[in-house]
Amino acid sequence: MARSEIDSDVESSDSLICLKNKVSGLNKHKLKEFLLVLIDECDALHTENCDLRDECDYLKKEVQELEQDNKTLKDKKIELDMNNLVLHEDLERVKKILRLKEEYFVTNFTKLKKESLDLKQKIESLLPENQNLHEKLKQVEIDQAANKRWLDSSDALNWLNTYHN
């Protein structure tokens, strides 16, 4: 890059020497035309320079806005990372609680299942006894009915004997 700048400096000094040689041989009218062209070129360069400065100012503002946006986005990213970390910690805590509750549930489920099986066996063992008791109850009811008739007839005979003798 430095090499091309040196080359352009050499070329511009060569062209200035050529220009000086050409200008020395010109008359007043040609010099006036040349000066007007040079002024127009200078004005065009000045306008272009102003436009470039305006563009540079605009680009500087754009860069500042982008830097501000970048800073804002970085801050938001940090905030989101912190929220993510907090949520991750919460998730781990919830997982731990769920594991503990699951262990508690499995333990209680096992106990209740064993208790249920024990109660089922007890019910199964009590069913024949219950059936026997129902049969005995029916027999007792039958016997009670027979005894009641016997008792009623005894009472009737006693009453007859007492009052109709």
GUGU-359595 format. One record per residue: residue number from 1; z, x, y of N, C-alpha, C in turn. Coordinates in pm, whole numbers, plus 50000, padded with zeros to 5 digits. Layout:
+-----+-------+-------+-------+-------+-------+-------+-------+-------+-------+
!   k !  n.zz !  n.xx !  n.yy ! ca.zz ! ca.xx ! ca.yy !  c.zz !  c.xx !  c.yy !
+-----+-------+-------+-------+-------+-------+-------+-------+-------+-------+
! NUM !     Z !     X !     Y !     Z !     X !     Y !     Z !     X !     Y !
...
+-----+-------+-------+-------+-------+-------+-------+-------+-------+-------+
// end
This chain:
+-----+-------+-------+-------+-------+-------+-------+-------+-------+-------+
!   k !  n.zz !  n.xx !  n.yy ! ca.zz ! ca.xx ! ca.yy !  c.zz !  c.xx !  c.yy !
+-----+-------+-------+-------+-------+-------+-------+-------+-------+-------+
!   1 ! 50000 ! 50082 ! 49883 ! 50000 ! 50000 ! 50000 ! 50000 ! 50087 ! 50125 !
!   2 ! 50080 ! 50190 ! 50124 ! 50082 ! 50283 ! 50237 ! 49948 ! 50351 ! 50251 !
!   3 ! 49882 ! 50375 ! 50141 ! 49751 ! 50441 ! 50142 ! 49649 ! 50353 ! 50214 !
!   4 ! 49650 ! 50220 ! 50186 ! 49553 ! 50131 ! 50251 ! 49584 ! 50117 ! 50400 !
!   5 ! 49711 ! 50120 ! 50440 ! 49746 ! 50115 ! 50582 ! 49693 ! 50239 ! 50655 !
!   6 ! 49705 ! 50354 ! 50593 ! 49653 ! 50479 ! 50652 ! 49502 ! 50469 ! 50665 !
!   7 ! 49435 ! 50418 ! 50560 ! 49289 ! 50402 ! 50563 ! 49248 ! 50308 ! 50676 !
!   8 ! 49321 ! 50196 ! 50693 ! 49283 ! 50100 ! 50799 ! 49309 ! 50161 ! 50937 !
!   9 ! 49413 ! 50245 ! 50952 ! 49439 ! 50312 ! 51081 ! 49326 ! 50409 ! 51114 !
!  10 ! 49278 ! 50483 ! 51014 ! 49168 ! 50578 ! 51034 ! 49042 ! 50503 ! 51072 !
!  11 ! 49015 ! 50390 ! 51001 ! 48897 ! 50310 ! 51031 ! 48903 ! 50253 ! 51172 !
!  12 ! 49021 ! 50203 ! 51214 ! 49031 ! 50143 ! 51347 ! 49017 ! 50250 ! 51456 !
!  13 ! 49070 ! 50371 ! 51433 ! 49051 ! 50477 ! 51533 ! 48904 ! 50521 ! 51538 !
!  14 ! 48834 ! 50524 ! 51423 ! 48691 ! 50554 ! 51419 ! 48613 ! 50448 ! 51494 !
!  15 ! 48647 ! 50321 ! 51473 ! 48574 ! 50214 ! 51541 ! 48604 ! 50215 ! 51690 !
!  16 ! 48725 ! 50255 ! 51731 ! 48757 ! 50266 ! 51872 ! 48674 ! 50377 ! 51938 !
!  17 ! 48656 ! 50488 ! 51867 ! 48574 ! 50597 ! 51920 ! 48429 ! 50551 ! 51934 !
!  18 ! 48381 ! 50478 ! 51833 ! 48244 ! 50424 ! 51839 ! 48232 ! 50327 ! 51955 !
!  19 ! 48332 ! 50243 ! 51972 ! 48332 ! 50144 ! 52080 ! 48331 ! 50215 ! 52216 !
!  20 ! 48411 ! 50319 ! 52230 ! 48417 ! 50396 ! 52355 ! 48281 ! 50456 ! 52387 !
!  21 ! 48215 ! 50510 ! 52287 ! 48081 ! 50567 ! 52306 ! 47981 ! 50460 ! 52348 !
!  22 ! 47988 ! 50341 ! 52289 ! 47896 ! 50233 ! 52323 ! 47924 ! 50182 ! 52464 !
!  23 ! 48054 ! 50168 ! 52501 ! 48091 ! 50114 ! 52631 ! 48047 ! 50209 ! 52743 !
!  24 ! 48054 ! 50336 ! 52722 ! 48017 ! 50432 ! 52827 ! 47870 ! 50420 ! 52866 !
!  25 ! 47787 ! 50370 ! 52779 ! 47646 ! 50358 ! 52809 ! 47608 ! 50220 ! 52859 !
!  26 ! 47701 ! 50127 ! 52880 ! 47669 ! 49991 ! 52921 ! 47676 ! 49976 ! 53072 !
!  27 ! 47600 ! 49880 ! 53127 ! 47605 ! 49852 ! 53271 ! 47716 ! 49752 ! 53300 !
!  28 ! 47730 ! 49719 ! 53429 ! 47840 ! 49636 ! 53475 ! 47829 ! 49495 ! 53416 !
!  29 ! 47712 ! 49438 ! 53411 ! 47692 ! 49303 ! 53360 ! 47726 ! 49297 ! 53210 !
!  30 ! 47682 ! 49396 ! 53135 ! 47710 ! 49401 ! 52991 ! 47859 ! 49419 ! 52969 !
!  31 ! 47922 ! 49504 ! 53055 ! 48065 ! 49525 ! 53042 ! 48141 ! 49395 ! 53070 !
!  32 ! 48093 ! 49317 ! 53169 ! 48158 ! 49191 ! 53203 ! 48148 ! 49095 ! 53083 !
!  33 ! 48030 ! 49085 ! 53021 ! 48012 ! 48999 ! 52904 ! 48102 ! 49046 ! 52790 !
!  34 ! 48102 ! 49176 ! 52771 ! 48185 ! 49234 ! 52666 ! 48333 ! 49205 ! 52691 !
!  35 ! 48377 ! 49214 ! 52818 ! 48515 ! 49188 ! 52856 ! 48551 ! 49041 ! 52832 !
!  36 ! 48457 ! 48950 ! 52863 ! 48481 ! 48808 ! 52840 ! 48494 ! 48779 ! 52689 !
!  37 ! 48408 ! 48841 ! 52612 ! 48417 ! 48825 ! 52466 ! 48550 ! 48879 ! 52416 !
!  38 ! 48588 ! 48994 ! 52470 ! 48714 ! 49056 ! 52431 ! 48833 ! 48967 ! 52469 !
!  39 ! 48827 ! 48904 ! 52588 ! 48933 ! 48813 ! 52631 ! 48939 ! 48693 ! 52540 !
!  40 ! 48820 ! 48637 ! 52505 ! 48817 ! 48523 ! 52412 ! 48877 ! 48561 ! 52277 !
!  41 ! 48837 ! 48680 ! 52230 ! 48893 ! 48729 ! 52102 ! 49044 ! 48748 ! 52112 !
!  42 ! 49088 ! 48802 ! 52223 ! 49231 ! 48825 ! 52245 ! 49305 ! 48692 ! 52250 !
!  43 ! 49245 ! 48592 ! 52319 ! 49306 ! 48459 ! 52327 ! 49312 ! 48396 ! 52188 !
!  44 ! 49204 ! 48410 ! 52110 ! 49202 ! 48356 ! 51974 ! 49309 ! 48423 ! 51888 !
!  45 ! 49322 ! 48556 ! 51904 ! 49425 ! 48628 ! 51829 ! 49564 ! 48584 ! 51872 !
!  46 ! 49581 ! 48562 ! 52003 ! 49710 ! 48516 ! 52053 ! 49742 ! 48376 ! 51996 !
!  47 ! 49642 ! 48286 ! 51997 ! 49661 ! 48151 ! 51941 ! 49694 ! 48159 ! 51793 !
!  48 ! 49620 ! 48242 ! 51722 ! 49646 ! 48260 ! 51579 ! 49785 ! 48317 ! 51556 !
!  49 ! 49825 ! 48412 ! 51642 ! 49958 ! 48472 ! 51632 ! 50066 ! 48365 ! 51656 !
!  50 ! 50044 ! 48278 ! 51755 ! 50140 ! 48169 ! 51782 ! 50148 ! 48073 ! 51663 !
!  51 ! 50030 ! 48040 ! 51609 ! 50028 ! 47952 ! 51491 ! 50103 ! 48015 ! 51374 !
!  52 ! 50081 ! 48148 ! 51356 ! 50150 ! 48217 ! 51247 ! 50300 ! 48221 ! 51272 !
!  53 ! 50341 ! 48239 ! 51399 ! 50485 ! 48237 ! 51430 ! 50544 ! 48098 ! 51402 !
!  54 ! 50470 ! 47995 ! 51444 ! 50517 ! 47858 ! 51416 ! 50530 ! 47835 ! 51266 !
!  55 ! 50428 ! 47882 ! 51193 ! 50431 ! 47868 ! 51047 ! 50548 ! 47946 ! 50988 !
!  56 ! 50573 ! 48066 ! 51042 ! 50686 ! 48148 ! 50994 ! 50818 ! 48076 ! 51024 !
!  57 ! 50830 ! 48018 ! 51145 ! 50952 ! 47945 ! 51178 ! 50972 ! 47826 ! 51084 !
!  58 ! 50861 ! 47755 ! 51059 ! 50867 ! 47641 ! 50967 ! 50910 ! 47688 ! 50828 !
!  59 ! 50850 ! 47797 ! 50782 ! 50883 ! 47850 ! 50649 ! 51027 ! 47900 ! 50642 !
!  60 ! 51076 ! 47958 ! 50753 ! 51215 ! 48002 ! 50757 ! 51309 ! 47882 ! 50744 !
!  61 ! 51274 ! 47773 ! 50815 ! 51355 ! 47652 ! 50805 ! 51352 ! 47597 ! 50663 !
!  62 ! 51232 ! 47598 ! 50603 ! 51217 ! 47552 ! 50465 ! 51303 ! 47636 ! 50371 !
!  63 ! 51299 ! 47767 ! 50390 ! 51379 ! 47858 ! 50307 ! 51527 ! 47827 ! 50324 !
!  64 ! 51571 ! 47806 ! 50449 ! 51712 ! 47774 ! 50473 ! 51750 ! 47642 ! 50405 !
!  65 ! 51662 ! 47542 ! 50417 ! 51690 ! 47415 ! 50352 ! 51696 ! 47430 ! 50201 !
!  66 ! 51602 ! 47507 ! 50147 ! 51601 ! 47530 ! 50002 ! 51725 ! 47608 ! 49957 !
!  67 ! 51766 ! 47704 ! 50037 ! 51888 ! 47779 ! 50004 ! 52009 ! 47686 ! 50006 !
!  68 ! 52013 ! 47596 ! 50106 ! 52122 ! 47499 ! 50114 ! 52118 ! 47405 ! 49994 !
!  69 ! 51998 ! 47356 ! 49961 ! 51983 ! 47271 ! 49843 ! 52025 ! 47345 ! 49716 !
!  70 ! 51985 ! 47471 ! 49708 ! 52021 ! 47553 ! 49592 ! 52173 ! 47567 ! 49583 !
!  71 ! 52238 ! 47592 ! 49696 ! 52384 ! 47606 ! 49698 ! 52449 ! 47474 ! 49656 !
!  72 ! 52396 ! 47362 ! 49710 ! 52449 ! 47231 ! 49673 ! 52434 ! 47206 ! 49523 !
!  73 ! 52316 ! 47239 ! 49470 ! 52292 ! 47220 ! 49327 ! 52383 ! 47309 ! 49242 !
!  74 ! 52406 ! 47431 ! 49288 ! 52497 ! 47521 ! 49215 ! 52638 ! 47465 ! 49217 !
!  75 ! 52680 ! 47412 ! 49333 ! 52813 ! 47352 ! 49342 ! 52825 ! 47231 ! 49248 !
!  76 ! 52719 ! 47149 ! 49245 ! 52720 ! 47033 ! 49156 ! 52723 ! 47077 ! 49011 !
!  77 ! 52649 ! 47185 ! 48981 ! 52649 ! 47236 ! 48844 ! 52788 ! 47284 ! 48804 !
!  78 ! 52855 ! 47353 ! 48896 ! 52991 ! 47399 ! 48868 ! 53082 ! 47279 ! 48844 !
!  79 ! 53069 ! 47178 ! 48930 ! 53150 ! 47058 ! 48915 ! 53122 ! 46989 ! 48782 !
!  80 ! 52994 ! 46978 ! 48746 ! 52957 ! 46915 ! 48619 ! 53006 ! 46999 ! 48500 !
!  81 ! 52999 ! 47130 ! 48514 ! 53050 ! 47217 ! 48407 ! 53200 ! 47196 ! 48390 !
!  82 ! 53272 ! 47183 ! 48501 ! 53416 ! 47160 ! 48493 ! 53444 ! 47024 ! 48429 !
!  83 ! 53369 ! 46921 ! 48470 ! 53386 ! 46789 ! 48409 ! 53354 ! 46793 ! 48260 !
!  84 ! 53250 ! 46867 ! 48227 ! 53211 ! 46882 ! 48088 ! 53322 ! 46950 ! 48008 !
!  85 ! 53381 ! 47051 ! 48066 ! 53491 ! 47121 ! 48000 ! 53610 ! 47027 ! 47978 !
!  86 ! 53643 ! 46950 ! 48081 ! 53754 ! 46854 ! 48069 ! 53723 ! 46752 ! 47961 !
!  87 ! 53599 ! 46699 ! 47962 ! 53560 ! 46601 ! 47860 ! 53561 ! 46662 ! 47721 !
!  88 ! 53521 ! 46787 ! 47711 ! 53523 ! 46854 ! 47581 ! 53667 ! 46868 ! 47531 !
!  89 ! 53757 ! 46905 ! 47622 ! 53898 ! 46916 ! 47585 ! 53952 ! 46779 ! 47543 !
!  90 ! 53914 ! 46675 ! 47618 ! 53957 ! 46539 ! 47581 ! 53903 ! 46500 ! 47445 !
!  91 ! 53778 ! 46535 ! 47420 ! 53717 ! 46504 ! 47291 ! 53791 ! 46574 ! 47178 !
!  92 ! 53824 ! 46701 ! 47198 ! 53898 ! 46774 ! 47095 ! 54035 ! 46710 ! 47072 !
!  93 ! 54101 ! 46669 ! 47181 ! 54232 ! 46605 ! 47168 ! 54219 ! 46473 ! 47093 !
!  94 ! 54116 ! 46396 ! 47125 ! 54094 ! 46267 ! 47057 ! 54062 ! 46291 ! 46909 !
!  95 ! 53983 ! 46394 ! 46881 ! 53952 ! 46427 ! 46740 ! 54080 ! 46461 ! 46665 !
!  96 ! 54167 ! 46539 ! 46729 ! 54293 ! 46577 ! 46664 ! 54379 ! 46454 ! 46637 !
!  97 ! 54386 ! 46366 ! 46738 ! 54464 ! 46243 ! 46721 ! 54404 ! 46158 ! 46609 !
!  98 ! 54271 ! 46150 ! 46605 ! 54206 ! 46073 ! 46499 ! 54234 ! 46132 ! 46361 !
!  99 ! 54232 ! 46266 ! 46353 ! 54263 ! 46330 ! 46224 ! 54406 ! 46296 ! 46181 !
! 100 ! 54500 ! 46302 ! 46276 ! 54639 ! 46269 ! 46244 ! 54652 ! 46122 ! 46201 !
! 101 ! 54585 ! 46034 ! 46274 ! 54591 ! 45891 ! 46239 ! 54525 ! 45866 ! 46104 !
! 102 ! 54417 ! 45939 ! 46078 ! 54350 ! 45922 ! 45950 ! 54442 ! 45968 ! 45836 !
! 103 ! 54509 ! 46081 ! 45855 ! 54603 ! 46129 ! 45754 ! 54715 ! 46026 ! 45733 !
! 104 ! 54766 ! 45972 ! 45844 ! 54871 ! 45870 ! 45836 ! 54819 ! 45747 ! 45763 !
! 105 ! 54696 ! 45706 ! 45796 ! 54636 ! 45590 ! 45731 ! 54618 ! 45615 ! 45582 !
! 106 ! 54566 ! 45732 ! 45546 ! 54543 ! 45763 ! 45405 ! 54676 ! 45764 ! 45330 !
! 107 ! 54778 ! 45824 ! 45391 ! 54910 ! 45828 ! 45327 ! 54964 ! 45687 ! 45307 !
! 108 ! 54958 ! 45606 ! 45413 ! 55007 ! 45468 ! 45403 ! 54922 ! 45385 ! 45308 !
! 109 ! 54792 ! 45407 ! 45311 ! 54704 ! 45334 ! 45222 ! 54737 ! 45367 ! 45076 !
! 110 ! 54760 ! 45494 ! 45049 ! 54795 ! 45536 ! 44913 ! 54927 ! 45472 ! 44870 !
! 111 ! 55024 ! 45476 ! 44960 ! 55154 ! 45414 ! 44929 ! 55138 ! 45265 ! 44903 !
! 112 ! 55064 ! 45197 ! 44992 ! 55046 ! 45053 ! 44976 ! 54965 ! 45020 ! 44851 !
! 113 ! 54869 ! 45104 ! 44818 ! 54790 ! 45081 ! 44698 ! 54880 ! 45094 ! 44574 !
! 114 ! 54964 ! 45196 ! 44574 ! 55057 ! 45215 ! 44461 ! 55154 ! 45099 ! 44452 !
! 115 ! 55205 ! 45059 ! 44568 ! 55299 ! 44946 ! 44573 ! 55229 ! 44819 ! 44525 !
! 116 ! 55104 ! 44801 ! 44566 ! 55028 ! 44684 ! 44523 ! 55008 ! 44684 ! 44371 !
! 117 ! 54975 ! 44801 ! 44316 ! 54959 ! 44810 ! 44170 ! 55091 ! 44781 ! 44100 !
! 118 ! 55200 ! 44834 ! 44155 ! 55332 ! 44808 ! 44095 ! 55364 ! 44659 ! 44098 !
! 119 ! 55336 ! 44594 ! 44212 ! 55362 ! 44451 ! 44224 ! 55271 ! 44370 ! 44130 !
! 120 ! 55147 ! 44415 ! 44116 ! 55055 ! 44346 ! 44026 ! 55105 ! 44355 ! 43882 !
! 121 ! 55152 ! 44474 ! 43843 ! 55207 ! 44490 ! 43708 ! 55331 ! 44403 ! 43689 !
! 122 ! 55414 ! 44399 ! 43794 ! 55535 ! 44317 ! 43786 ! 55498 ! 44170 ! 43773 !
! 123 ! 55396 ! 44126 ! 43851 ! 55350 ! 43987 ! 43843 ! 55296 ! 43959 ! 43703 !
! 124 ! 55217 ! 44053 ! 43651 ! 55161 ! 44034 ! 43518 ! 55270 ! 44028 ! 43411 !
! 125 ! 55375 ! 44107 ! 43433 ! 55485 ! 44103 ! 43335 ! 55569 ! 43977 ! 43351 !
! 126 ! 55573 ! 43921 ! 43472 ! 55653 ! 43801 ! 43496 ! 55579 ! 43673 ! 43460 !
! 127 ! 55446 ! 43679 ! 43450 ! 55369 ! 43559 ! 43417 ! 55408 ! 43498 ! 43282 !
! 128 ! 55418 ! 43575 ! 43175 ! 55460 ! 43514 ! 43047 ! 55601 ! 43456 ! 43055 !
! 129 ! 55689 ! 43529 ! 43125 ! 55827 ! 43479 ! 43141 ! 55825 ! 43349 ! 43220 !
! 130 ! 55741 ! 43344 ! 43325 ! 55728 ! 43223 ! 43406 ! 55673 ! 43109 ! 43320 !
! 131 ! 55576 ! 43140 ! 43235 ! 55518 ! 43038 ! 43146 ! 55625 ! 42985 ! 43051 !
! 132 ! 55706 ! 43076 ! 42997 ! 55815 ! 43034 ! 42907 ! 55913 ! 42945 ! 42981 !
! 133 ! 55945 ! 42986 ! 43106 ! 56039 ! 42905 ! 43184 ! 55983 ! 42767 ! 43214 !
! 134 ! 55850 ! 42758 ! 43239 ! 55788 ! 42627 ! 43262 ! 55797 ! 42541 ! 43136 !
! 135 ! 55773 ! 42603 ! 43023 ! 55782 ! 42528 ! 42896 ! 55924 ! 42481 ! 42873 !
! 136 ! 56022 ! 42570 ! 42898 ! 56163 ! 42532 ! 42883 ! 56200 ! 42421 ! 42980 !
! 137 ! 56145 ! 42430 ! 43104 ! 56172 ! 42328 ! 43204 ! 56118 ! 42194 ! 43158 !
! 138 ! 55997 ! 42194 ! 43104 ! 55940 ! 42069 ! 43053 ! 56026 ! 42013 ! 42940 !
! 139 ! 56070 ! 42102 ! 42853 ! 56154 ! 42058 ! 42742 ! 56287 ! 42004 ! 42794 !
! 140 ! 56344 ! 42071 ! 42894 ! 56470 ! 42025 ! 42953 ! 56449 ! 41890 ! 43020 !
! 141 ! 56335 ! 41872 ! 43089 ! 56306 ! 41743 ! 43154 ! 56293 ! 41633 ! 43049 !
! 142 ! 56226 ! 41667 ! 42938 ! 56213 ! 41569 ! 42830 ! 56351 ! 41536 ! 42773 !
! 143 ! 56429 ! 41640 ! 42749 ! 56564 ! 41621 ! 42696 ! 56649 ! 41542 ! 42794 !
! 144 ! 56634 ! 41573 ! 42923 ! 56712 ! 41503 ! 43025 ! 56674 ! 41355 ! 43028 !
! 145 ! 56544 ! 41328 ! 43015 ! 56500 ! 41189 ! 43014 ! 56559 ! 41116 ! 42892 !
! 146 ! 56557 ! 41183 ! 42778 ! 56612 ! 41122 ! 42657 ! 56763 ! 41103 ! 42671 !
! 147 ! 56829 ! 41204 ! 42725 ! 56975 ! 41193 ! 42744 ! 57009 ! 41084 ! 42843 !
! 148 ! 56925 ! 41068 ! 42946 ! 56951 ! 40965 ! 43046 ! 56938 ! 40828 ! 42981 !
! 149 ! 56836 ! 40812 ! 42895 ! 56823 ! 40683 ! 42825 ! 56943 ! 40659 ! 42733 !
! 150 ! 56982 ! 40764 ! 42668 ! 57097 ! 40753 ! 42577 ! 57222 ! 40718 ! 42656 !
! 151 ! 57237 ! 40789 ! 42771 ! 57352 ! 40763 ! 42855 ! 57348 ! 40622 ! 42912 !
! 152 ! 57229 ! 40579 ! 42954 ! 57215 ! 40443 ! 43008 ! 57249 ! 40339 ! 42900 !
! 153 ! 57201 ! 40365 ! 42781 ! 57231 ! 40269 ! 42674 ! 57379 ! 40273 ! 42639 !
! 154 ! 57442 ! 40390 ! 42644 ! 57586 ! 40402 ! 42618 ! 57665 ! 40328 ! 42724 !
! 155 ! 57626 ! 40344 ! 42846 ! 57693 ! 40275 ! 42956 ! 57679 ! 40123 ! 42939 !
! 156 ! 57558 ! 40082 ! 42900 ! 57535 ! 39938 ! 42881 ! 57623 ! 39885 ! 42768 !
! 157 ! 57634 ! 39959 ! 42659 ! 57718 ! 39916 ! 42547 ! 57866 ! 39914 ! 42586 !
! 158 ! 57908 ! 40010 ! 42660 ! 58048 ! 40013 ! 42706 ! 58076 ! 39893 ! 42796 !
! 159 ! 57983 ! 39862 ! 42884 ! 58002 ! 39749 ! 42974 ! 58009 ! 39618 ! 42894 !
! 160 ! 57918 ! 39610 ! 42797 ! 57923 ! 39490 ! 42712 ! 58054 ! 39480 ! 42635 !
! 161 ! 58094 ! 39588 ! 42583 ! 58219 ! 39589 ! 42509 ! 58337 ! 39556 ! 42600 !
! 162 ! 58336 ! 39602 ! 42718 ! 58446 ! 39583 ! 42809 ! 58451 ! 39438 ! 42857 !
! 163 ! 58342 ! 39382 ! 42896 ! 58341 ! 39252 ! 42961 ! 58308 ! 39137 ! 42867 !
! 164 ! 58258 ! 39163 ! 42750 ! 58221 ! 39051 ! 42663 ! 58297 ! 39053 ! 42530 !
! 165 ! 58402 ! 39112 ! 42527 ! 58480 ! 39114 ! 42404 ! 58548 ! 38985 ! 42391 !
+-----+-------+-------+-------+-------+-------+-------+-------+-------+-------+
// end
